[in-house]
Amino acid sequence: MKIFAFAGSNSSTSINKELVKFVLKSFPNEEINLIDLSDYLMPVFSVDLEKNGFPEEAHRFLKNIEDSDVIICSLAENNRSYSAAFKNIFDWASRINVKVFQDKPMFLMTTSPGGYGGGNVMAEASKFFPQFGADIKETFSLPKFYENFDLENGIVEPELLNTINSKIENFKSQL
């Protein structure tokens, strides 16, 4: 199985990328393509720029999805929505293929330093991603990242650890 994984952030210290890497440890025998959104920088989408064609990075993002069997991602929440870095990639990619996620099974996650755990962006993505070809099989929000996550050990709060492990197993069972 080929897994395409990313954090919806271009921060070099992305807590969402740490969450993705933690979950990917549960797939030790799978082929993993974990990307960094910083490698997909392109102009801010506009219909004027679109007239000149699409950035290679947008095509590359879609090709990663095409070449995968499943998607595992964790979205950063900036001002109660997607990060600008992710939204820009998504905007460009959706103009090439409105089914950006190409009907691939998805494990959708969020985390944040606050107690809501990225709940606003989770609600937004859960509602809209299926309209763009995401087959969301499982979701997970990790609140209070810095209290509940250790960079060496992952999720340290027992109830949250049990919850994510259960969700990972449920996700696997649906593949």
Secondary structure, 3 states (H helix, E strand, C coil): CEEEEEEECCCCCCHHHHHHHHHHCCCCCCEEEECCHHHHCCCCCCHHHHCCCCCHHHHHHHHHHHCCCEEEEEECCECCECCHHHHHHHHHHHHHCCCCCCCEEEEEEEECCCCCCCHHHHHHHHHHHHHHCEEEEEEEEECCHHHHEECCCEECCHHHHHHHHHHHHHHHHCC
